[in-house]
Amino acid sequence: MLAWPSSIRVRLTLWYAILLGIPLAVFAVISYIAFSRALVGGTDRFIGEALAAFERELGAERRAGLAITDAMRATVHEVRFRELHILITDSANQVVARGDSALVGTSPINASPGEAAVLATVRGVGPIVEPYTVRLSGDDGEHLVRAQPLLIDGHRYTLSGRYPLREAERMMSGVRRMFLVAIPLLIIAAAISGYFLADRSLKPVSSMAEHAAEITASNLHERLPVTGGDELVRLARVINDLLDRLETSFEQQRRFMADASHELRTPTAIVRTEADVTLSRPSRTTDEYRASMGIMQDAARRLTRIVDDLFLLARADAGHLVVQRSAVYLEDVVDGAVRGVRQLADTRGVSVQLGELVEAPLRGDADLLGRIVLNLLDNAIKHAPPGGSVMVGMARRDDTVTVSVVDSGPGIPAEAVDRLFERFFRAEASRPRHEDGGSGGAGLGLAIARRIAEAHGGRLELVSSKPGHTEFRLTLPVESSVEAVRA
C-alpha cells in the first residue's frame, strides 16, 4: 500500500488532481450515457416514423383494390428507407413479407441472420398489442428493432423495423476516445498547475522557515517577514509574538543571572576578604577573631537567605512549590507577623499600626502566608522614613479577604511600577533603604510574595503609590466551611 506523501506541495497537487478527476469522470459517464440514450432514442423515433409512413402507404395500396398480401408485397418494395429492414409476420409468427424479397411462404429459411433474430424475438414475445423496442446483438453488429401491431380487415399482423446501430456506435466510440484522451490531459494539466500554485503559495512559508532557522539566542531580536495571504500573515505574527515572548524571557534570564551573580558576589566577597585579612597576621586576639567570625556569619546568613529565596522561586517556576495546606485563620497570621516586626520597626523609628482584624478562615500554608505578610511589612518598614508609620488592615467581602499594608514612604517612581515584582529589582532612587539595623534585601521579597499568593489562588498587587502613601494589597479566597483550630 502506497504511503500518503509527506510533502505539502505533493499533497496539494494530488488533491487538485483528485478533486478535478472525480467530477470529470462522473461528468464523462453521465454525458456518455445521456448521449448514448439520445442516439438510440433518435433512432427509435426514426424507425417509428418510418413504420408509420409504411402503414399509410399500405393503406393506400389497399384502397387501390389490392389484396392484403399483394398490398404488403407492393408496399415493402415501394417504401424503402436506407438501412431500414422491414418485416411483416402474421398471427402465427410466420413471415409474410420482408423488405428485400417477395412473400416467403411460412418458413424463414431464406431469412438473413438479422431477420432470424427479429423473428426469434417476436415469437418469444407473443402477440403484440402495443409498440415495443429492443436492441439485438449479432455477428453483423447491434441493431435496434421496433415492433408494433398491424390490424388489416380484422387480421392481426406484426410490423417490425430493424435498423443497424453502426453509426451510433461509431459516434459513441469517438466520444469514448475523446473522453479517454481529454480527461487525463485535463487532470495532468490541473496537477501541473496545482503544483506550481502550491509552490507559489508556500514560498512565504519556506521563507519564514529559512528565517526562523537563522534565529538563535544571539539574534532573538530578528523577526519573520510578514508577507503572503491573511493566513500566512497571521502565522507570521503569531510566531513573531512568540519570539517577542522568548526574547523577553531570555532577557529576564540574563538579567536574573547577572543580578543573582551580583547579589551572591557581595557576601562571598565579604567572607573571602574577611578570612584573608584574619589569616594575614600570624596571631590575633580572641575579640578580633570573634569580630571577624561575626562579620562572616552575617555574610553567610545573607548568602543563605538569597540561596533559599532563589530555590523557592525555582521550585515555583517549575510548578513544584509545595504548599502544605491546612486549616488556617489569616488574622492570626497577620497578627503574628505584626508582632514579629515591631522590634525592627522600633529600631528604625517607624510605628506599625494594626487595624481591626476580621475572621478569615482558609486552607493554606501558614508559614508561606506569614512570609508574604512579613515580606510586605519588612519592605514597608525599610522604606518608611524615621518617624513614619506603617498601617496594616484587613477587610472581608463575600468569599475573599484582603490584607493591606500602607507605608508613609516617598513612593515608587512611575517608571519602576511595571518592574516592581521582578526579581532583584529595587526602586532605590525614590525609596532609599535605611541600613541602620539591617543589611537590606536582594530584591526578591515581592517576587516571592506574589508567587506564594498565586499558589494559594490569590493575588498581590500595588494599589497606589505616591509620596506619603504606598499601598500593597493581598487578596486571598476564604472558605467559610473551614473549621480551623486556633493555637
N, C-alpha and C positions, 0 to 999 in steps of 0.2 A: 504493500500500500504506500503510495507516494505521500510524503510529508508536505504539509502546507508550508510554503516558503516563508522564511523569516523576514525578508526584505519588504518594507512597506511599499516601495515602488512596484515590486513584482506583484504584491498582493493587490494593490490598486489596479494594476494592469489586468490581472486575472478577473477582478470584479467587473471592470469595464467590459471585458470580453464576454463574461457570463451574462451580465445584465443586458447586453445588447444581443447576444446569441440566442438566448431563450425566447425573447419576444419575436425575433426574426424567424426562428424555427417554427414557432406557433403560427405566426402570420403566414409563412410559406405553406404549412399544412392546411390551414383554413382556406387560403386562397386556392390551393391546388384542388381541394375537394369542391369548393364552390364553382371553380372554372370547369371542372370535370362534369359536375351536375348540370351546369348551364349548357355545355355542349351536348350532353345526352338529352337534356330537355328540349333543346332546339331541334335535334334530330327526330325526337319523338313527335314534336309538333309538325315537322315536315312530312313524316310518314302519315300522320293523321289527316293532314290537309290533302295529301296525295290520294289516300284511300277515299276521302270524301269526294274528290273530283272523279275518281273511278266510279263511285256509286252513281253520281249524277250522269255520267256518260252511259253507264249500264242502263239506267232508267230511260235514257233517250233511245237506246237501241231497242229496248222492249216496246217503247211506244211506236217504233218503226215497224213493228209486227214480227220481229224475230222471236224464235223460241228461246227459252231460258238458256239452254246450252249454247245455241248459236250466238245469242247476245253476249254471253260470257266470253266465247271464243273471240268474237269481233272486238270486244272491249279490251281484253288483255293484249291484243295485237295493236290496237289503235292508241290506247293510253299507255304511253311509256315515259318513265322517268329515269334519269341517269342513275345507274347502280341500284335502283329500287326494284326488287323482285317481288311480284305479286303472285299470291297463291290462293286458290279458292278450293275449299273442301266442302263435302256435303255433310249431312247429319250423321252419316256413318263414318265420318273422318276419312273418306276416300277422296283422292284428288280429282277435282272436276276440271280445273283449268289452271294453267300457270303462264307466266309472262313470256316464256321463250318457246312454247310449243302449243299444239292443239290439245284437244282433250286426251287425257291419258287414262282411259278405262277406269279400272278400280284398283290399280296397283301402282305404287310409287317406284316401280323397279327402275324406271328411267330418270328418277329424280336425282338432282345434284346433292352432294353432301349437305349443303346448307339447307336445301328444301327438306331433306330427310330429317334433319334436326328440328326444323319447324314442324313437320308432321308429327314427330315423336312428342314434341311439346304440346301441340294441340290435342293429340289423342290422350295425353296424360292429364290434361286439364278437364276434359269432358265438355259437355255443352256450354257454349259461351253465351252469356246473357248481357254482358257489357264489355267494353274495350279494356284490354289489359296489355301491358308492355313487359318484355323480358329480354335480358341480354344472354346471348348464346356464344359459346367459345368453340371453335373448331380448328381444323388444320389450316383453313384459309383465313384465320383471324376471328376477331369478335364481330358480332352482328347485333343489331337491335331489331327485335321483332315486335310488331304491333298487330294484335289480332282483335277483330271485332265482329259482332254478329251481322249477318246479311239475310234479310227476310224478303223473299220474292214469291208472290202468289201463294202464300201460305207455306212455302217450302223454306226450311231453315238451312242456311249455309254459313260458313266461316270465311271471312275475308281477312287475309293477313298480308303484311308487307315486311320484307326483310331488307335492311339497309346496312352495308358494312361500316364499321367504325374506324376504318384506316386513317381517314383524315383527322378525326378526333384524337386517335392515338398518336398520330404524328405531331399534332399540336401539343398534346399533353407531354410527349417526350421532350419537345423543345422547352416547355415550361420547366420540366424537371431539370434539364441540363442548365437552364438559366439560373434556377434556384441553387443548384449544387455548385455552380461557379460563383454566383454573385454573393451568396450568404457567407461563405468562407472568406472571400475577399473583403467584404464589409467588416467581418469580425477581426481579420488581421489588421485592416486599416484602423479600426477602433482601438485595438490593442496597442498599435504603434503610437497612435495619437494619445491614448491614455497614459502610456509610459512617459512620453515627453511632457504631458501635462502634469503627471505626478512628480516627475523630476523637477520641473519648473516650480511647482507648488512647494516642494520640500527643500528647495535650495535655502530659504531662510532658516529652516531647521538645521541643515548642515552647517550653515554659517554660525548659528548660535552654538552648535556643538563644538565647532573649532575654537570659538572664542572662550567657551566655558572650559575647554581642556587647557587653555593657556593661563587661566586664572589660578593662582596659588596663594599661599599665605602671605607671600611677599608683595602681591599686587591685587589685593582684595578690593582696591578702590575702583578697578575697572568694571565695566558693566556690559551686558549683552546689547547688540543693536536691536532697536525696537522697530522692526520692519515686517512687511507681509500683510496678510489679512487680519481681520479682527481677532480670530482665534490665536494666531501666532503673536500678534501684538500683546494679547492678554497673557500668553505663556511667557513671553519675554519679560513683561512687567512683573509677573509672579516670581520668576527666577531672580530678577534684579532686586525685588523686595527681600527675597531670601538672602541674596548676597549682602544687602544692607544689614540684615539682622546678624549675619555671620561676621561682617566687618565690625559691627558694634560689639558683638560677643568677643571677638579676638582682641579688640581694643580694650575692653574691660578686663580680659585676662592678662594682657600685657601690663595694664595699669595696676592690676591686682598683684602681679608678680613683683613689679617694681616697688609698690607700696609695702608689700609684705617683706621684701628684702630690706627695705629701708627701716621698717619698724623692728625687724629682728636684728638688724646690724647694730642698733644702738645699745641694747642690753648686752649683747655678746661682746661688743667692743668694750663696754664698761667692765665686764667680768675679766676679759683678757688683759686690759690695761691695768686694772687694779691688782691682778695676780702678778703681772710683770713688775709693777712698782714694788709690791710687797716682797717679791723674791730678789729684787735687785740689790738689796742690802743683806749682809750676812746675818744680822741679828736685829730684832725689833722687840719693843716692849709688848707685854700682853695686851695693853689697851690699844696699841697700834694694830695688832693683829685682829682684835675684836672689831675695831672700827672698819678695817679693811674687809673682814668677813661680812659685816653688816651691809656694806655697800654692795658686795657681790650677792648677798642674799636678796636685797631689794631688786637688783637687776634680774636675778634668776626668777623671782616671783613675777616680775613684769613679763619676762620671756615665757614663763609657764602660762600666764593668763592669755597672752597673744596666741600661743600654740593651741590652747584649749578652745579659744574662740574660733580659730581657723578650722579646727577639727569639727566643731559643731556646725559651722557653715558648710563645710564639705559634705557632712552627712545629710544636711538639709537639702543641698543641691542634688545629691544622689537619691533623694527620697528615702533615706534611711534614718531620718531623725526619729528616735524612739520617744514616744510620748506615753509616759506611764499614767494612764487615765484612772482617776479615782474620784470619789465624791469630794468636792472642794467648795468652800464658801469664799468667794473672791474678796469679800470685805475683810475677812481675816488676813488674807494675803496682803492686801493694801495696808492694813493697819500695822502688820508686822514689818513691812518694808519701810514705812514712815518712821517707826521707832528705831529701825536699824540704821538710818542715815542721820539721825538727829545729832550725833556726836560730830560727824563730818560737817554738818551744816553749822553747828556752833563754832567749830574751829575756824570756819570761813566767815563767820559773822552773818550768816543767812538764816532767816527764820522759815521753818517749814510748818505750814498750817494745814490741818486736815479737816475737811468739811464733813458734812453728815454722811455717814455710811449707810448704804442700802443693802438689804439682803439679796445676795446674788449667788444661788447655788448652781453649780455646773459640774461637768465631768471633765477633768483635765489634769495636767501635771503641775502640782503645786510649786515644785522647785522652779520649773521653767516659767510659770506665770509670775512667780516672785522675781525672777530675773528680769522680766520685762519692766516691772514697776521699779525695781532697783536701778536699772539702766536709765530709765526716764528721770528718776529723781537725781541720780548721780550727775547726769548730763545737765539738768536744770540748776543744781547747786553749783556746779563748776562754772557755769556761765552767768549766774546771777552776781551782781556787784555786791561788795561788802555793805551790809545794811539792807540788802534786798530781801525779797521774800519768794517763797515757792508755795503755790496753792495746789492742794490735791482734793479733787471732788469726785463723787460718784453719782450716777443717775441711772434709773432703770425705766425702760419703755417697752411694754409688751414682752417679747421674748429676747431682748438684748439688754446688755448693761454696758455703760461707758465709764471709763476712768480717765479723768482729765488732769494733766499736770501743767501748771502755768507758772512761768518764772518772770521776773521783772528785769531780765537782762536787756541788752541793747538790740536784740532782734537778729534775724537772719537776713542777709542781703538777698535781693530777688534773684540774682543770677545763681545763687547757691541752692535755691529751694529744690530744683529738679534733681540735684545730685545728693540731696541730704541723706538719703538712705543707701547710698553706695558705700561699698567697703573702703575703709581707710580715708574716707572723705571727712574733712573737718573745716567748717566755715570759721576759721580763726580770725579772719580780718575784722569782722564786725562783732564776734563773740569771743574775746580773749579769755583764755582759761587762767584761773588764778592757781598758781602752783604751790601756794602755801598749804601744806598739809596733804599733798597728793602728787603723784608723778604724772598725772594726765593719762588719757586713754589713747588707744591706737586708731580710733575712728571706726570701730567695729560694733559698738553698742547698739546703735539704731538699726543697723542691718540685721543683727542677731535678733533684736526685739521684734522686728517686722516678720522675720521668718517663723519665730515661735508663735506669734499671733495668727499667722496664716495656717500653721499646723493645727491650731485649735479652732479653725473655721472662722476666725475673726479678722480684724484689720487694724493697722496702726497708721495714723496719718497726722500730718501737720495741719492743724485747723487754721491758725493765723499766726503771723509774726510781724511785730512792729516794735519800735523802741518802747520798752517798759512792759510789753505783753507778748509772750511767745507761748502758744498752747499746743500741746500734743494730746491726742485723744486715742485711747484704746477701746475698741468695740468688740465684745465677745457675746456669743449666744449663750443664754441661760436655759436651764431645764428645771421647771417647777416641780417635776416629779422626783428630782434628786433629793435624797434624804442624807445629807452629809452629817457626820458626827463631829461636833466641834471638839477640838483638843482641850 
